[in-house]
Amino acid sequence: MTKNFLTSQTTIFIFDSGLGGITIYNYIKNIFLNINFIYLLDNKYFPYGNKSKNFILQRLIKILQKISLYHDISLVIIACNTASITSLPELKKYFSFPIIGVTPVIDLAIRKTNNKVIGFLATNTTLQNYKIQNKINLLKKKYIIKIISSPKLVFLAEQKLLGYEIILSEIKKIFFSWYKLKIFPDTIILGCTHFSLIINELKIVFPKNIIFLDAKQYIIYKFKQIIQYNKNLSDTKKNIVYYTKINRNISKIKNIFLKMNFHIFKKLET
Ligand code: DGL
């Protein structure tokens, strides 16, 4: 594959239904210092966790078509497991720029687990996906896979970032059935980018020494396959946030992004 060279015009477009993609941005921003980032949160249709594959694919096509009218996109990162798992292969057929995404790191969990009990947290749409279902069914022969899909957990993660208090007993309630397990998972797949936002809270409510796995590191790997990175470019960053709805949290959302060096805020009409 021929790599695109990074220039001071390089613009990476990060997409999530909400604020979960911030976990990906925070990870890559320190590695790729002088890239322009555009972050779009589709807050008009948040959450995506129970939406159909067709809805998500059509929504992504519409958003990317619109954004590429205004910006010369070098790379798209779908920082949402639900959107990636449902739409990535089809989505790539519509656009000439490279598109990469995060998906649950099931194979990594298999390599890490010692007690062969793996926890898998993701949205309903991710867990219902046939690729994920096939994988889980195959693994069930050798491993115990404890699955939890909780829109509440996505909501709590978003609330935490917006500055609302997050009540640990609410998280504990979600995992009620796990506390009765004879063997607790020693490895937990965070198959939704929102869950990495509440990793500290998860560490408090779960037993010690659990390995939490998300897909951050893989994004860097995929990124480097596509873009030739040159650290010495001058730092002329112009980061932009797009949202799809003005709601009561919008000023809080802007403040979150201001602290992350995003200074331009726009509503995308879709
Ligand atoms: N952050 C998204 C993911 O990684 C989905 C959250 C949602 O919109 O339900 O799956």
Boltz pocket constraint, residues with backbone or C-beta under 6 A from the ligand:
constraints:
  - pocket:
      binder: B
      contacts: [[A, 16], [A, 17], [A, 18], [A, 20], [A, 21], [A, 46], [A, 47], [A, 48], [A, 49], [A, 50], [A, 79], [A, 80], [A, 81], [A, 82], [A, 83], [A, 123], [A, 126], [A, 154], [A, 191], [A, 192], [A, 193], [A, 194]]
      max_distance: 6.0
